[in-house]
Amino acid sequence: MTTVIKRQESSVYLDIDLKQKAKELFKNYGLTLSDGLNLLLEQAINRKNPILISDLDIEPVSPNDPDYKLMKEARKGDTISLDEFMKL
């Protein structure tokens, strides 16, 4: 069964420096700013209290890591074969 995630473009006002730092932080985890904010919001709702990135059970991903390329491709909606994956 496939879960459909509904997305809506939203406008929020962010501190310019904070936004850039957050983008870089989330990028280290293989996340876009939108992915990171959605994750934080979901966690805050589920826990009913604010959280810190250090509370999340995810590991940093380097752009040199094969998983980074897979995540980037997945965001574009492209797919690769298992053989291509194994080459990575």
N, CA, C and O of each residue as an XYZ file, in Angstrom:
352
protein
N       0.841     -1.174      0.000
C       0.000      0.000      0.000
C       0.892      1.245      0.000
O       1.849      1.333      0.769
N       0.573      2.189     -0.857
C       1.338      3.416     -0.964
C       0.644      4.527     -0.187
O      -0.562      4.734     -0.323
N       1.406      5.228      0.616
C       0.878      6.362      1.361
C       1.081      7.623      0.537
O       2.189      7.897      0.076
N       0.027      8.380      0.354
C       0.112      9.627     -0.397
C       0.272     10.766      0.590
O      -0.535     10.938      1.504
N       1.320     11.537      0.389
C       1.566     12.694      1.245
C       1.096     13.927      0.491
O       1.597     14.231     -0.591
N       0.147     14.623      1.061
C      -0.356     15.850      0.450
C       0.552     16.996      0.883
O       0.867     17.139      2.064
N       0.960     17.796     -0.069
C       1.819     18.933      0.235
C       1.165     20.207     -0.251
O       0.441     20.218     -1.247
N       1.431     21.262      0.462
C       0.909     22.569      0.101
C       2.027     23.576      0.279
O       2.722     23.568      1.294
N       2.200     24.434     -0.694
C       3.195     25.485     -0.572
C       2.745     26.465      0.488
O       1.583     26.872      0.519
N       3.666     26.843      1.357
C       3.351     27.773      2.442
C       4.387     28.880      2.483
O       5.539     28.692      2.094
N       3.969     29.999      2.946
C       4.885     31.116      3.135
C       5.088     31.329      4.624
O       4.133     31.520      5.376
N       6.334     31.292      5.033
C       6.679     31.600      6.413
C       7.828     32.588      6.386
O       8.636     32.587      5.458
N       7.897     33.410      7.379
C       8.974     34.384      7.469
C      10.062     33.814      8.365
O       9.826     33.520      9.537
N      11.255     33.660      7.802
C      12.382     33.102      8.529
C      13.521     34.105      8.559
O      13.720     34.870      7.615
N      14.252     34.091      9.637
C      15.478     34.872      9.720
C      16.406     34.383      8.602
O      16.605     33.177      8.455
N      16.965     35.287      7.826
C      17.778     34.921      6.661
C      18.962     34.044      7.055
O      19.208     33.019      6.420
N      19.691     34.431      8.087
C      20.851     33.641      8.516
C      20.425     32.282      9.072
O      21.061     31.264      8.801
N      19.363     32.280      9.838
C      18.846     31.038     10.416
C      18.430     30.070      9.312
O      18.714     28.875      9.386
N      17.761     30.589      8.297
C      17.313     29.752      7.180
C      18.512     29.112      6.484
O      18.488     27.914      6.198
N      19.543     29.879      6.211
C      20.728     29.349      5.529
C      21.422     28.286      6.384
O      21.822     27.238      5.876
N      21.559     28.559      7.667
C      22.189     27.583      8.563
C      21.364     26.305      8.650
O      21.914     25.204      8.675
N      20.037     26.455      8.695
C      19.156     25.277      8.753
C      19.261     24.466      7.461
O      19.296     23.236      7.502
N      19.312     25.149      6.314
C      19.458     24.441      5.038
C      20.725     23.607      5.026
O      20.715     22.455      4.592
N      21.819     24.192      5.507
C      23.093     23.477      5.545
C      23.052     22.316      6.534
O      23.573     21.237      6.252
N      22.437     22.536      7.686
C      22.312     21.477      8.684
C      21.512     20.300      8.129
O      21.959     19.155      8.200
N      20.334     20.580      7.578
C      19.492     19.507      7.053
C      20.156     18.815      5.867
O      19.993     17.609      5.682
N      20.907     19.573      5.062
C      21.608     18.968      3.926
C      22.586     17.895      4.407
O      22.763     16.876      3.740
N      23.217     18.117      5.552
C      24.140     17.129      6.119
C      23.436     15.823      6.466
O      24.078     14.780      6.588
N      22.123     15.879      6.624
C      21.329     14.691      6.918
C      20.578     14.191      5.691
O      19.719     13.314      5.785
N      20.914     14.765      4.536
C      20.269     14.345      3.301
C      18.849     14.857      3.155
O      18.048     14.278      2.420
N      18.530     15.952      3.858
C      17.180     16.504      3.839
C      17.172     17.893      3.221
O      18.139     18.644      3.351
N      16.086     18.226      2.555
C      15.889     19.604      2.122
C      15.374     20.398      3.323
O      15.021     19.823      4.353
N      15.337     21.697      3.185
C      14.789     22.527      4.263
C      13.332     22.138      4.524
O      12.917     22.023      5.677
N      12.563     21.937      3.460
C      11.159     21.535      3.623
C      11.049     20.190      4.326
O      10.225     20.023      5.225
N      11.884     19.220      3.915
C      11.869     17.905      4.565
C      12.178     18.046      6.051
O      11.497     17.459      6.892
N      13.199     18.820      6.366
C      13.618     18.995      7.750
C      12.549     19.659      8.600
O      12.280     19.232      9.722
N      11.940     20.710      8.056
C      10.890     21.398      8.801
C       9.673     20.498      8.992
O       9.075     20.480     10.067
N       9.305     19.749      7.945
C       8.182     18.811      8.084
C       8.488     17.759      9.139
O       7.621     17.407      9.938
N       9.713     17.257      9.144
C      10.108     16.257     10.136
C      10.029     16.829     11.552
O       9.492     16.190     12.456
N      10.565     18.034     11.737
C      10.520     18.661     13.054
C       9.087     18.930     13.509
O       8.750     18.710     14.673
N       8.250     19.403     12.596
C       6.858     19.663     12.942
C       6.122     18.376     13.310
O       5.362     18.341     14.278
N       6.353     17.323     12.532
C       5.713     16.028     12.819
C       6.154     15.503     14.179
O       5.335     15.025     14.964
N       7.452     15.594     14.453
C       7.959     15.136     15.738
C       7.397     15.965     16.887
O       7.041     15.422     17.933
N       7.318     17.265     16.694
C       6.783     18.134     17.746
C       5.328     17.798     18.028
O       4.910     17.785     19.185
N       4.556     17.527     16.992
C       3.149     17.174     17.169
C       3.025     15.826     17.874
O       2.232     15.680     18.804
N       3.806     14.844     17.434
C       3.736     13.513     18.032
C       4.186     13.509     19.489
O       3.630     12.785     20.315
N       5.190     14.317     19.798
C       5.719     14.358     21.160
C       5.024     15.393     22.020
O       5.146     15.385     23.245
N       4.302     16.276     21.374
C       3.597     17.361     22.051
C       4.538     18.300     22.818
O       4.145     18.945     23.789
N       5.769     18.354     22.359
C       6.720     19.322     22.913
C       7.828     19.565     21.894
O       8.038     18.738     21.007
N       8.534     20.676     22.006
C       9.611     20.971     21.059
C      10.733     19.940     21.158
O      10.951     19.335     22.208
N      11.433     19.756     20.051
C      12.550     18.817     20.031
C      13.790     19.500     19.468
O      13.712     20.585     18.892
N      14.900     18.865     19.640
C      16.162     19.319     19.071
C      16.608     18.318     18.024
O      16.250     17.143     18.099
N      17.388     18.768     17.045
C      17.860     17.868     15.988
C      18.631     16.695     16.590
O      18.606     15.593     16.041
N      19.311     16.919     17.707
C      20.064     15.845     18.347
C      19.140     14.763     18.912
O      19.586     13.649     19.186
N      17.855     15.088     19.088
C      16.885     14.112     19.569
C      16.443     13.148     18.475
O      15.910     12.077     18.765
N      16.665     13.527     17.222
C      16.186     12.706     16.112
C      17.096     11.504     15.919
O      18.306     11.589     16.124
N      16.515     10.404     15.530
C      17.264      9.170     15.325
C      17.666      9.043     13.858
O      17.283      8.088     13.182
N      18.447     10.021     13.368
C      18.957      9.980     12.000
C      20.439     10.291     12.031
O      20.931     10.938     12.955
N      21.139      9.828     11.022
C      22.580     10.021     10.959
C      22.932     10.983      9.829
O      22.237     11.026      8.814
N      24.008     11.756      9.996
C      24.446     12.635      8.913
C      24.792     11.822      7.660
O      25.256     10.685      7.749
N      24.554     12.431      6.491
C      24.882     11.785      5.228
C      25.750     12.753      4.438
O      25.359     13.896      4.200
N      26.922     12.294      4.035
C      27.852     13.104      3.255
C      27.473     13.062      1.783
O      26.963     12.045      1.312
N      27.712     14.159      1.035
C      27.464     14.120     -0.413
C      28.274     13.018     -1.113
O      27.925     12.611     -2.222
N      29.341     12.537     -0.483
C      30.127     11.452     -1.061
C      29.548     10.074     -0.741
O      29.984      9.069     -1.301
N      28.583     10.031      0.145
C      27.947      8.775      0.552
C      26.996      8.304     -0.552
O      26.218      9.110     -1.063
N      27.037      7.023     -0.934
C      26.120      6.523     -1.972
C      24.649      6.781     -1.635
O      23.838      6.992     -2.536
N      24.301      6.765     -0.356
C      22.918      7.017      0.038
C      22.476      8.432     -0.322
O      21.299      8.669     -0.593
N      23.425      9.373     -0.323
C      23.103     10.761     -0.640
C      22.573     10.859     -2.065
O      21.576     11.533     -2.323
N      23.260     10.170     -3.000
C      22.835     10.187     -4.396
C      21.450      9.558     -4.537
O      20.612     10.055     -5.290
N      21.214      8.473     -3.817
C      19.911      7.804     -3.882
C      18.802      8.718     -3.369
O      17.725      8.787     -3.961
N      19.066      9.418     -2.268
C      18.060     10.322     -1.721
C      17.773     11.462     -2.693
O      16.625     11.869     -2.872
N      18.831     11.967     -3.313
C      18.680     13.064     -4.260
C      17.839     12.611     -5.459
O      16.955     13.342     -5.905
N      18.107     11.426     -5.973
C      17.347     10.881     -7.091
C      15.894     10.639     -6.693
O      14.980     10.910     -7.470
N      15.688     10.134     -5.494
C      14.331      9.844     -5.034
C      13.496     11.119     -4.952
O      12.300     11.100     -5.242
N      14.121     12.217     -4.560
C      13.395     13.485     -4.472
C      12.942     13.964     -5.840
O      11.903     14.612     -5.969
N      13.730     13.640     -6.866
C      13.373     14.052     -8.220
C      12.281     13.156     -8.796
O      11.692     13.468     -9.831
N      12.017     12.049     -8.123
C      11.013     11.128     -8.623
C      11.604     10.098     -9.570
O      10.895      9.214    -10.051
N      12.904     10.207     -9.841
C      13.562      9.233    -10.703
C      13.790      7.947     -9.926
O      13.890      7.966     -8.699
N      13.870      6.871    -10.615
C      14.172      5.600     -9.969
C      15.391      4.987    -10.641
O      15.706      5.305    -11.787
N      16.062      4.122     -9.929
C      17.176      3.393    -10.509
C      16.936      1.910    -10.276
O      16.200      1.508     -9.374
N      17.571      1.123    -11.106
C      17.407     -0.319    -10.966
C      18.240     -0.826     -9.809
O      19.131     -0.138     -9.312
N      17.931     -2.052     -9.385
C      18.701     -2.670     -8.324
C      20.159     -2.839     -8.753
O      21.067     -2.680     -7.937
N      20.385     -3.160    -10.027
C      21.758     -3.301    -10.527
C      22.525     -1.976    -10.418
O      23.693     -1.958    -10.029
N      21.858     -0.876    -10.764
C      22.504      0.429    -10.642
C      22.815      0.744     -9.186
O      23.880      1.271     -8.867
N      21.870      0.413     -8.303
C      22.060      0.635     -6.887
C      23.265     -0.145     -6.386
O      24.077      0.388     -5.630
N      23.389     -1.391     -6.795
C      24.481     -2.243     -6.327
C      25.839     -1.717     -6.801
O      26.850     -1.936     -6.135
N      25.870     -1.033     -7.930
C      27.120     -0.439     -8.441
C      27.587      0.721     -7.554
O      28.779      1.015     -7.463
N      26.613      1.372     -6.904
C      26.954      2.487     -6.021
C      27.661      1.959     -4.798
O      28.037      2.735     -3.920
